[in-house]
Every structure is written in structure tokens, then in C-alpha cells.
Amino acid sequence: MPRPPLPIGSWGKITRSQDAKGGWVAKARVRDLDGVTRLVERAGKSGAAAERNLTQHLTERTVPVMDDLKPNSRLTLLWEMFEAHLISEHRASATMTRYRYVSTYIIKGLGNVRIQEATTQRLDGFIQALKTNHGASVAKSARVVLSGMFGLAVRYGATDRNPIRDVGTIKMESKAARALSIDELRGILDAMRHSPKVINPKNKLTPNQTLAQYCTAADLTDVVTMFAATGARISEVLGVRWSDIDFTAKTVNISGKVNRLPTAGMVRESFTKTKAGLRVLPLPDFAIAMLMARQLEADGNIHDVVFPSTSGNLRDPSGVSKQWRKVRTALGMGWVTSHTFRKTLATLLDGQGLSARIGADQLGHAQISMTQDVYMGRGTVHTEVAEALDRMIH
């Protein structure tokens, strides 16, 4: 069975090779935005440099002209044009993965429908069928993707209105945010450092290993301490570099995040989920003490990250989450995720009488309210956050 073609605007596995003169070349096959697959290469002084040069070139390839988009164009073509548009805007890889996943439902159910045939009634029926057969989450995402697709069609004159606009909204039941109490948070940190409890083999941890031994061997205790100290996202914590730590000012600069790209593996990106995510956070004394002790024992790594993998590379958030799931099961706290520490920090700060604006600055949220966003200064380093955490946790 022939291999399916690459999605338009994407590329396959990147390979590296060294020439006779000692230089390096990185190569990959890319399916250009005209649908033609080509072999592209870029050179560099090292294999990693060549791959970086190639990746940068591939992400900057030209967006196609939309002249071929007509009222009688099929939605298959509209999706390909929309996908190319998203690539040109450098959308996050997680967003692209989600949109491409949802596009398979759209292409299967509506691919041969022409733009001029895509009425609100037809699209509403499709969305409701998705909700019934595949769940509200898929249906809601499909509505978002279709809205973007037809927004593009409007801009390029293939239709005069966006038919998805009047399609019924998809309501999803949201669970109430659950946060750790201060005693639960202290208990977790203490157990990870000192618990003599022997882990049950049913938890798939090493038999006869204590909880504290496992957390030390997995290098998990310091990571969770950083969660508690900052409320940063797991990808942000794993992306923190030693150059981001200011021991004198007792701050950490959240200047990027780690991410796994389909073609490049683990990379550190110099941006966060939102622009508000780029922030400088105060560090409580217990986090400073942890980082100082860690720095004395650090071997160093090419990425300069504080929490590298055992091989000295970037650490995968999914791997850390898997390790944490084993620990939380052993603690009997299966509901606690890395995101719970963000909710906990927000709840604790609120309980200390600190404003929602301070909480939003600390967590890197883009919006809290029009008044707070427009009329109050943002981006301030709130030292009172660190002081409150030190009072509560230590």
C-alpha cells in the first residue's frame, strides 16, 4: 500500500550527513504549498546547526496565492489553503496537530462539498452529528476550524459570508477547579523528599524502592518544587535555563518553553502559550535554596536548561507527567496534575488577599478583565508572591 502524501506545507524526517571537508548537511523532503514534494537541504558547521538552518528555511517557505479559491472549490482545497495559512502564521505545533486531527473528520464528512454548497443548515447538521458520534470536544474544535476556513474564503472572495457564524454553539461541561490545600501541598513536597513508604509493584515502580528514592532517581522532586514555587506551566519549567535565574534578585525569567515537534523532536521555543507568558517571576527562598544546591551538582548541558533529561537533552513534558502519575497514585492523589499546582498557587494567593491582576501576572494569563488589562500596569515582578509562598510552605 503506497505511503500517504505529506500534508501540504509539512516535511518529513530530517537527516544529517557529513561531507568530505567536515561540513554538515541536513536534508528533508517537503511538500510545498503547490502540492509538489521536493528534496531541500541546508548546510551548517555542525549537524545541529545544519538542522536548525533547514528547519528555519522550511518554516519560512512562501505561502501560495489564493487565486484558485473559487465558489465552486471543494472544502478539501479550502482546508489545504487554510492549513498553509496557519503554517505561514507560525501557529503552535500543538494547535496544528489538533487542527489536522479534526480536519480528518471535516474532509471525510464534507470534503467533496463545494464552498457555495456549504449552507449554515448543512454545516450545523454536520457539527451536531459530530457531537453525537464523537463527542463535544471534537465538534467544538471542528466548528473552530471550519470558522477559520470560511473566514479565509471570505477574505479571498470565494464566498460573501461565513456560514459557520450562525451554527449553534457547542456547550461543554467544565469541571470546577480543584486546588491543593496548603497542608496537602506541604505533604506532597515532604513525601517526595522523605517518605520511607515502599512502593507497591502494582504501581509499576521499581519494587522495594521507597517513594523518596523514586523521586530522587527520576529527578522529580526539584521539578515539582519549581511548580509549587512559580505556578509555571510544565513546558515552561522544563524550558528554564540557568541564564534565566537571577540569584541576586531572586527571580526567574520565563523566556520560552520546550515542545516536541513532529519533524525536529524536542526543541526549546523562545515564546510561550501567550505573550503574557513571557514574564519575570519572583522566587521564594525555598526555591532559591533548591536551585543553589542543584547548581553545585549540575554537570551542564548544551541547552543550559536547569532540568535536563538523564542524557543531558531537553526533557519531555509527557515523560515528566508519566513519572508524576506514578507518584500521585502512590500518594492516593490521582486527581493532582501538573496543572493543579497552577490552580493551587492562584487559590493560595487569593487567600492571602493578593489581587487577581497579580495572579494573572504570575501565571502568565493574557486576560483577567478589561479594567485590569487596560488601566492597570502589567509585567511587574510581584515580590509579595514569593513572600506569601515562603510564609505558607516553609
C-alpha positions in Angstrom: 0.0 0.0 0.0 1.6 3.4 -1.0 2.6 5.7 1.7 0.2 8.7 2.1 1.5 12.0 0.9 2.8 14.6 3.4 0.3 17.3 4.4 0.8 20.4 2.3 3.4 22.7 3.9 4.9 20.0 6.1 8.1 18.0 5.7 9.3 14.5 6.5 12.2 13.2 8.7 15.3 15.4 8.7 18.6 13.5 8.1 22.1 14.8 8.6 25.3 13.8 6.8 28.9 15.0 6.9 30.8 15.8 3.7 34.5 15.1 3.0 35.6 18.6 4.1 34.0 18.1 7.6 30.9 20.3 6.9 27.4 19.1 7.7 24.3 19.0 5.5 20.7 18.5 6.7 18.1 17.2 4.2 14.3 16.6 4.2 11.6 16.1 1.7 9.0 18.9 1.9 5.6 19.0 0.3 5.4 22.6 -0.9 2.3 24.7 -0.9 1.8 23.9 -4.6 1.4 20.3 -3.7 4.8 19.2 -5.2 7.2 17.2 -2.9 10.8 18.4 -3.2 14.1 17.5 -1.5 15.6 20.5 0.3 18.9 20.8 2.1 20.9 23.3 4.1 24.5 23.3 5.4 26.0 24.2 8.8 29.2 23.9 10.8 27.6 21.1 12.8 24.8 18.6 12.4 22.6 20.5 14.8 23.4 23.9 13.1 22.6 22.4 9.7 19.3 21.1 11.0 18.4 24.4 12.6 19.1 26.2 9.3 17.0 23.8 7.4 14.1 24.0 9.9 14.2 27.8 9.7 14.1 27.7 5.9 11.3 25.2 5.8 9.1 27.3 8.1 9.7 30.4 6.0 8.7 29.0 2.6 6.3 31.1 0.7 2.5 31.0 1.1 0.7 30.2 -2.1 -1.5 32.7 -3.9 -5.2 32.1 -3.3 -6.3 32.8 -6.9 -7.5 29.2 -7.3 -10.0 29.5 -4.5 -13.5 29.9 -6.1 -17.1 29.5 -5.0 -17.1 26.0 -6.6 -13.9 24.9 -4.9 -14.3 21.9 -2.7 -13.7 22.1 1.0 -10.7 19.7 0.6 -8.9 22.6 -1.3 -10.2 25.1 1.2 -8.7 23.1 4.1 -5.3 22.9 2.3 -5.3 26.6 1.8 -6.2 27.2 5.4 -3.5 24.8 6.6 -0.9 26.7 4.5 -2.2 30.0 6.0 -1.7 28.6 9.5 1.8 27.5 8.7 2.7 30.9 7.4 1.5 32.4 10.7 3.7 30.0 12.7 0.9 28.6 14.7 2.0 26.4 17.6 2.7 22.8 16.8 0.1 21.6 19.3 -2.5 23.7 17.6 -1.5 22.4 14.2 -1.7 18.8 15.5 -5.2 19.4 16.9 -6.4 21.1 13.7 -5.0 18.4 11.4 -6.7 15.7 13.6 -10.1 17.5 13.4 -9.6 18.1 9.6 -9.8 14.3 9.0 -13.5 14.4 10.2 -14.1 17.5 8.1 -12.6 16.0 4.9 -14.4 12.7 5.4 -17.8 14.4 6.1 -17.6 17.5 3.9 -14.6 17.2 1.6 -16.5 17.0 -1.6 -18.9 19.7 -0.7 -18.3 23.0 -2.6 -17.9 26.3 -0.8 -21.1 27.6 -2.4 -23.0 24.5 -1.2 -21.9 24.8 2.4 -25.0 26.3 3.9 -25.5 27.0 7.6 -28.0 24.3 7.8 -25.7 21.7 6.2 -22.8 22.7 8.5 -25.0 22.7 11.6 -26.2 19.2 10.8 -22.6 18.1 10.4 -21.5 19.6 13.7 -24.4 18.1 15.6 -23.6 14.7 14.1 -20.0 15.0 15.2 -21.1 15.9 18.7 -23.4 12.8 18.9 -20.9 10.4 17.4 -17.6 11.7 18.5 -18.2 14.0 21.5 -18.5 17.7 22.2 -14.7 18.3 22.2 -14.3 17.1 18.5 -17.4 19.0 17.5 -16.3 22.2 19.1 -12.9 22.0 17.5 -14.4 21.3 14.1 -16.6 24.4 14.5 -13.4 26.5 15.2 -11.6 25.0 12.2 -14.5 25.5 9.8 -14.9 29.1 11.0 -11.3 29.8 10.2 -11.6 28.0 6.8 -14.6 30.1 5.7 -13.1 33.2 7.2 -10.3 32.7 4.7 -12.8 32.0 1.9 -14.5 35.3 2.6 -11.2 37.2 2.5 -10.3 35.8 -0.9 -13.8 36.3 -2.4 -14.9 32.7 -2.7 -18.0 33.5 -0.6 -19.6 36.7 0.7 -20.4 35.4 4.2 -19.1 32.9 6.8 -21.9 30.2 7.1 -20.5 28.8 10.3 -21.2 32.0 12.2 -24.8 31.1 12.8 -24.2 27.4 13.5 -25.2 26.6 17.1 -22.5 26.7 19.7 -21.3 23.6 21.4 -21.6 23.7 25.2 -19.1 21.6 27.2 -19.5 20.9 30.9 -16.5 22.3 32.7 -15.3 20.8 36.0 -14.8 23.1 38.9 -11.2 23.9 39.5 -9.8 21.9 42.4 -6.7 23.1 44.2 -4.5 21.6 46.9 -4.8 22.9 50.4 -1.6 24.2 52.0 -1.3 21.1 54.1 -1.7 18.8 51.1 1.0 20.8 49.2 3.4 20.6 52.1 2.6 16.9 52.5 3.4 16.2 48.8 6.7 18.0 49.0 7.7 16.3 52.2 6.7 12.8 51.0 8.8 13.3 47.8 11.8 14.1 49.9 11.5 11.8 52.9 8.7 9.2 52.5 10.0 5.7 53.6 7.0 4.1 52.1 7.9 1.1 49.9 6.3 1.4 46.6 3.8 -1.4 45.6 4.9 -3.2 42.4 1.3 -2.7 41.2 2.2 0.9 40.7 4.8 -0.1 38.2 7.6 1.5 40.1 10.7 -0.4 41.0 9.9 -3.0 43.7 11.4 -2.3 47.2 12.1 1.3 46.2 10.7 4.0 48.5 8.7 6.9 47.2 11.5 9.3 48.1 14.1 7.1 46.3 12.0 7.0 43.2 11.5 10.8 43.1 15.3 11.3 43.6 16.1 8.8 40.9 13.6 10.3 38.5 14.8 13.9 39.3 11.2 14.8 40.0 11.3 16.5 43.4 13.0 19.6 42.2 10.7 19.9 39.3 7.6 19.7 41.5 9.2 22.2 43.9 9.5 24.6 40.9 5.8 24.0 40.1 4.9 25.0 43.6 7.2 28.0 43.7 6.1 29.6 40.4 2.8 28.1 39.1 4.5 28.0 35.7 3.4 25.5 33.1 5.2 22.2 32.8 6.7 23.2 29.4 7.9 26.5 30.9 9.5 24.9 33.9 11.4 22.4 31.7 12.5 25.3 29.5 14.1 27.4 32.3 17.8 27.9 31.7 20.5 28.7 34.2 20.9 32.0 32.4 17.2 32.8 33.3 17.9 32.5 37.0 19.0 35.7 38.9 20.2 34.6 42.3 20.8 38.1 43.4 17.3 39.4 42.5 15.8 36.0 43.4 13.9 35.8 40.1 13.4 33.5 37.1 12.8 34.8 33.6 10.2 32.6 31.9 11.5 33.2 28.4 10.3 30.2 26.5 9.1 26.6 26.6 10.0 23.1 25.5 8.0 21.4 22.8 8.1 18.2 20.8 7.8 18.9 17.0 6.8 16.1 14.7 9.9 16.6 12.5 12.5 18.0 14.9 11.9 16.2 18.1 12.3 18.2 21.4 13.1 21.8 20.9 13.2 24.9 23.1 11.0 27.7 21.7 11.6 31.3 22.6 7.9 32.0 23.1 5.2 30.8 25.4 1.5 30.0 25.1 0.6 33.7 25.1 2.6 36.9 25.0 1.7 37.4 28.7 3.5 34.1 29.3 6.9 35.9 28.8 7.4 37.1 32.4 9.8 37.5 35.2 8.8 35.8 38.4 10.0 36.2 42.0 11.4 33.0 43.6 10.7 32.2 47.3 13.6 31.3 49.4 12.9 27.5 49.4 13.1 27.6 45.6 16.4 29.6 45.7 17.8 27.1 48.1 16.8 24.2 45.9 18.4 25.9 42.8 21.6 26.7 44.5 22.1 23.1 45.7 21.2 21.9 42.2 23.6 24.2 40.5 26.5 22.9 42.7 25.8 19.3 41.4 24.9 20.2 37.8 27.0 18.7 35.1 25.9 21.2 32.5 24.2 20.5 29.2 24.2 22.0 25.7 20.8 23.7 26.2 21.8 25.2 29.6 18.4 24.1 31.0 18.0 23.6 34.7 16.0 20.4 34.4 17.6 18.3 31.6 16.9 14.7 30.8 19.3 12.0 32.0 21.2 12.2 28.7 21.6 16.0 29.0 19.0 16.8 26.4 15.7 18.7 26.7 13.2 16.9 28.9 9.9 15.8 27.5 6.8 17.1 29.5 4.9 13.9 28.7 7.7 11.9 30.3 7.6 14.0 33.4 3.8 13.7 33.5 4.1 10.0 33.3 6.5 9.9 36.2 4.2 12.2 38.2 1.2 9.9 37.6 3.1 7.1 39.3 3.9 9.3 42.3 0.4 10.7 42.7 -1.1 7.2 42.5 1.3 6.1 45.3 0.2 9.1 47.3 -3.5 8.3 46.7 -4.0 11.7 45.0 -4.8 10.6 41.4 -6.6 13.9 40.7 -3.4 16.0 41.1 -1.8 17.0 37.7 1.0 19.5 37.0 -1.8 22.0 36.2 -3.2 21.6 39.7 -0.1 23.4 41.1 -1.1 26.4 38.9 -4.6 26.3 40.3 -3.2 25.9 43.8 -1.0 28.9 43.5 -3.8 31.1 42.3 -6.1 29.9 45.1 -3.4 30.5 47.8 -2.6 34.0 46.5 -6.3 34.8 46.5 -6.5 33.6 50.1 -3.6 35.9 51.0 -5.6 38.9 49.7 -3.4 39.4 46.6 -5.3 40.7 43.6 -6.4 38.8 40.5 -4.1 41.0 38.5 -1.1 39.8 40.5 -2.3 36.2 40.0 -2.7 36.7 36.2 0.8 38.2 36.0 2.3 35.3 38.0 0.6 32.6 35.9 1.1 34.3 32.5 -2.6 34.7 31.7 -3.4 37.1 28.9 -6.7 38.5 30.2 -8.5 39.0 33.5 -10.9 41.8 32.8 -10.9 45.0 30.6 -10.3 47.2 33.6 -7.3 45.3 34.9 -5.8 44.8 31.4 -6.2 48.3 30.2 -5.9 50.5 33.3 -3.5 48.6 35.5 0.2 48.1 34.8 1.2 44.6 33.9 4.5 42.7 33.7 5.6 43.8 37.3 7.7 41.4 39.4 5.5 40.9 42.4 7.9 40.1 45.3 4.9 39.7 47.6 4.1 36.4 45.8 7.4 34.9 46.9 7.0 36.2 50.4 3.5 34.7 50.7 4.7 31.3 49.5 7.6 31.3 52.0 5.1 32.1 54.8 2.8 29.3 53.8 5.1 26.5 52.7 8.1 27.0 55.0 
